[in-house]
Amino acid sequence: MLKFLLGLFGLDKVNSRLQELEDIRTQDSIKSNKISSDCEFVDLDRIRLDGDIVKLIPDSLAKRYNAIPIGIDDNLIKLAMADPSDILAIDDIRLVTEYDIEPLKAEESAIKRAIDRFFGESMEVDESNEIDLDEISELVDVDPVVRVFRLIIDVAMKDKISEIRIICDEKPDCGVVYYVENGNRQEVMSIPEDINKRLISYIKTISNLDILKKNILQDGSITYKYEGISYNMLISILPSSNVENVIMKILK
């Protein structure tokens, strides 16, 4: 199925260098463990939080990653996190804020109390937006972008991948699709810029997001059917340097 997906665009580079991938995974694991062991612990109940600093990151990211800014030093945000070894969370927050991040360890319950105080109670997943693939079969036959979307998700489902990323600010004139599992990121393919823009617009549309807004963080959700089973998916659009990156989390 993945070979067919790549064939749509005549692309033949799908991370064939498996040993290189294993080296990347090993390096990420070492980095993650080092970050966790080196982190300073902060007691959020004993420090006074500044609302302007707390809101340096959007509430959706704070709630998703159980993280909250407690200080800022020039271009560096001091970020209290329940899991300071979560490199992907740090990367997402760095991407959105355009600040460097210094992760600090804090109790998860204390972070949640602080988030609720400044942002309100945690978000619930909207499960009402369900996509029945059988009902849009005619559309799939007409629009290859829909087929690309289905194949990217179906391959991820088949391989039991929990997160898909479409990153558009790493390579010129294309979007790069990554599968992420257990903190390891694997590059799957590159999508030409014109098709990638249509793909992102399609993802925003089915997630009930505003396709006209391109400079703000947006969160949505869909329910996706795979082999007769419905899966909830969280969709996040992260703007960066005049492009939009997409994160899709498959809830199991």
C-alpha positions as CSV (number, residue, x, y, z in Angstrom):
1,M,0.0,0.0,0.0
2,L,2.8,2.4,0.8
3,K,4.5,1.6,-2.5
4,F,1.3,2.5,-4.2
5,L,1.1,5.8,-2.3
6,L,4.6,6.7,-3.3
7,G,3.8,5.7,-6.9
8,L,1.2,8.5,-7.1
9,F,4.0,11.0,-7.1
10,G,6.8,8.9,-8.6
11,L,8.8,9.1,-5.3
12,D,11.2,6.3,-4.4
13,K,12.9,7.5,-1.2
14,V,11.1,6.1,1.9
15,N,13.9,5.8,4.4
16,S,15.6,2.7,2.8
17,R,18.6,3.3,5.1
18,L,17.2,1.3,8.0
19,Q,20.5,1.4,9.9
20,E,20.5,5.1,9.7
21,L,17.0,5.1,11.2
22,E,18.1,2.9,14.0
23,D,21.0,5.3,14.8
24,I,18.6,8.2,14.9
25,R,16.3,6.3,17.3
26,T,19.2,5.4,19.5
27,Q,20.4,9.0,19.6
28,D,16.9,10.2,20.4
29,S,16.6,7.7,23.3
30,I,19.9,8.8,24.8
31,K,19.0,12.5,24.4
32,S,15.6,11.9,26.1
33,N,17.1,10.0,29.0
34,K,19.8,12.7,29.5
35,I,17.2,15.5,29.5
36,S,15.1,13.8,32.1
37,S,18.0,13.0,34.4
38,D,19.5,16.5,34.2
39,C,16.2,18.4,34.8
40,E,15.7,20.7,37.8
41,F,12.5,20.0,39.9
42,V,10.2,22.9,40.6
43,D,7.4,23.0,43.1
44,L,4.6,25.0,41.3
45,D,2.6,25.4,44.5
46,R,5.5,27.4,46.0
47,I,6.2,29.8,43.2
48,R,4.1,32.7,41.9
49,L,3.2,32.3,38.2
50,D,3.0,35.3,35.9
51,G,-0.1,35.1,33.6
52,D,1.7,36.9,30.7
53,I,4.5,34.3,30.9
54,V,2.1,31.3,31.3
55,K,0.3,32.4,28.2
56,L,3.4,32.4,26.0
57,I,2.2,29.0,24.8
58,P,-1.4,28.3,23.6
59,D,-3.7,26.6,26.1
60,S,-4.2,23.7,23.7
61,L,-0.4,22.9,23.9
62,A,-0.3,23.4,27.6
63,K,-3.2,21.0,28.1
64,R,-2.0,18.4,25.6
65,Y,1.5,18.2,27.0
66,N,0.9,19.0,30.7
67,A,3.4,21.8,30.4
68,I,3.4,25.4,31.6
69,P,5.9,28.3,31.3
70,I,7.2,29.6,34.6
71,G,9.8,32.0,33.4
72,I,11.6,33.6,30.5
73,D,15.2,34.7,29.9
74,D,15.8,36.5,26.7
75,N,14.9,33.9,24.0
76,L,14.5,31.0,26.4
77,I,11.3,29.8,28.0
78,K,11.6,27.9,31.3
79,L,8.9,25.2,30.9
80,A,7.6,23.1,33.8
81,M,6.6,19.7,32.4
82,A,5.2,16.5,33.8
83,D,7.5,14.6,31.3
84,P,10.6,16.8,30.5
85,S,12.0,13.9,28.5
86,D,9.2,14.4,25.9
87,I,11.4,15.7,23.0
88,L,8.4,15.8,20.6
89,A,6.5,18.1,23.0
90,I,9.5,20.4,23.4
91,D,9.9,20.5,19.6
92,D,6.2,21.4,19.1
93,I,6.3,24.2,21.7
94,R,9.5,25.5,20.3
95,L,8.0,25.4,16.8
96,V,4.9,27.4,17.8
97,T,6.5,29.9,20.2
98,E,9.8,30.4,18.3
99,Y,11.6,30.4,21.7
100,D,14.2,28.0,22.9
101,I,13.0,25.7,25.7
102,E,14.5,24.8,29.0
103,P,12.5,21.8,30.4
104,L,11.9,21.5,34.1
105,K,10.3,18.7,36.1
106,A,7.1,19.4,38.0
107,E,4.3,17.3,39.5
108,E,1.6,16.5,36.9
109,S,-1.2,17.4,39.4
110,A,0.4,20.8,40.1
111,I,0.7,21.5,36.4
112,K,-2.9,20.7,35.8
113,R,-4.0,22.9,38.7
114,A,-2.0,25.8,37.2
115,I,-3.4,25.2,33.7
116,D,-7.0,25.1,35.0
117,R,-6.3,28.4,36.9
118,F,-5.0,30.2,33.9
119,F,-6.8,28.5,31.0
120,G,-9.8,26.8,32.4
121,E,-10.6,23.1,32.6
122,S,-9.2,20.6,30.1
123,M,-10.6,20.1,26.7
124,E,-12.7,17.2,25.7
125,V,-12.3,15.3,22.4
126,D,-15.1,16.1,20.0
127,E,-16.3,12.7,18.7
128,S,-19.2,14.0,16.6
129,N,-17.3,14.5,13.4
130,E,-17.2,11.1,12.0
131,I,-16.0,10.2,8.5
132,D,-17.4,7.0,6.9
133,L,-15.0,6.0,4.2
134,D,-17.7,4.0,2.4
135,E,-19.9,7.1,2.1
136,I,-17.2,9.1,0.3
137,S,-16.0,6.4,-2.0
138,E,-17.1,8.3,-5.1
139,L,-15.1,11.4,-3.9
140,V,-12.0,9.2,-3.4
141,D,-12.2,8.1,-7.1
142,V,-12.3,11.7,-8.2
143,D,-9.8,13.4,-5.9
144,P,-6.3,11.9,-5.5
145,V,-5.7,14.1,-2.4
146,V,-8.4,12.2,-0.5
147,R,-6.8,9.0,-1.6
148,V,-3.4,10.2,-0.4
149,F,-5.0,11.1,3.0
150,R,-6.6,7.7,3.3
151,L,-3.5,5.8,2.4
152,I,-1.3,7.8,4.8
153,I,-3.7,7.0,7.6
154,D,-4.4,3.4,6.6
155,V,-0.7,2.5,6.5
156,A,-0.2,4.1,9.9
157,M,-3.2,2.1,11.3
158,K,-1.8,-1.1,9.8
159,D,1.6,-0.4,11.4
160,K,0.0,0.6,14.7
161,I,1.4,4.1,14.5
162,S,-0.1,6.6,17.0
163,E,1.0,9.9,15.5
164,I,1.5,11.3,12.0
165,R,3.2,14.5,11.2
166,I,3.3,16.5,8.0
167,I,6.1,19.0,8.4
168,C,6.5,21.8,5.8
169,D,9.4,23.9,7.1
170,E,12.2,21.4,6.9
171,K,12.5,20.9,3.1
172,P,11.9,23.5,0.3
173,D,8.8,23.1,-1.8
174,C,7.4,20.0,-0.1
175,G,5.8,18.5,3.0
176,V,7.5,15.6,4.7
177,V,5.3,12.9,6.2
178,Y,6.6,11.3,9.4
179,Y,5.3,8.4,11.5
180,V,6.0,8.8,15.2
181,E,5.8,6.0,17.8
182,N,7.4,5.9,21.3
183,G,9.2,9.1,20.7
184,N,10.9,7.8,17.5
185,R,10.3,9.7,14.3
186,Q,10.5,7.9,10.9
187,E,10.4,9.8,7.6
188,V,7.9,8.2,5.2
189,M,7.8,10.3,2.2
190,S,7.8,13.8,0.7
191,I,4.7,15.4,-0.9
192,P,5.1,18.1,-3.6
193,E,4.1,21.6,-2.5
194,D,1.0,22.0,-4.6
195,I,-0.5,18.7,-3.6
196,N,0.6,19.2,0.0
197,K,-1.3,22.5,0.3
198,R,-4.5,20.8,-1.0
199,L,-3.9,18.0,1.5
200,I,-3.7,20.3,4.4
201,S,-6.8,22.2,3.3
202,Y,-8.6,18.9,3.1
203,I,-7.5,17.9,6.6
204,K,-8.6,21.3,8.0
205,T,-12.0,21.0,6.3
206,I,-12.8,17.5,7.6
207,S,-11.7,18.7,11.1
208,N,-14.0,21.6,11.1
209,L,-11.1,24.1,11.1
210,D,-10.9,27.5,9.4
211,I,-9.0,26.9,6.1
212,L,-8.6,30.7,5.6
213,K,-6.6,31.2,8.8
214,K,-3.0,30.2,8.3
215,N,-1.1,32.0,11.1
216,I,-2.8,30.6,14.2
217,L,-2.7,27.3,16.1
218,Q,-5.9,25.3,15.4
219,D,-7.1,22.1,17.0
220,G,-9.8,19.8,15.9
221,S,-10.8,16.1,15.7
222,I,-12.3,13.5,13.5
223,T,-13.5,9.9,13.9
224,Y,-11.9,7.7,11.2
225,K,-13.1,4.2,10.3
226,Y,-10.5,1.6,9.6
227,E,-11.4,-2.1,9.0
228,G,-14.8,-1.4,10.5
229,I,-13.5,0.1,13.8
230,S,-13.9,3.8,14.6
231,Y,-10.8,5.7,15.9
232,N,-10.7,9.2,17.3
233,M,-8.0,11.4,15.9
234,L,-6.8,14.7,17.2
235,I,-5.8,17.2,14.5
236,S,-3.5,20.1,15.2
237,I,-2.4,22.8,12.7
238,L,0.8,24.5,13.8
239,P,1.9,27.6,11.9
240,S,5.6,28.2,11.3
241,S,7.4,30.7,9.1
242,N,4.4,31.2,6.7
243,V,3.8,27.5,6.3
244,E,1.5,25.1,8.2
245,N,2.5,21.9,9.9
246,V,0.0,19.1,10.8
247,I,0.0,16.7,13.7
248,M,-2.5,13.9,13.7
249,K,-2.7,11.7,16.9
250,I,-4.6,8.4,16.7
251,L,-6.2,7.6,20.0
252,K,-6.3,3.9,20.7
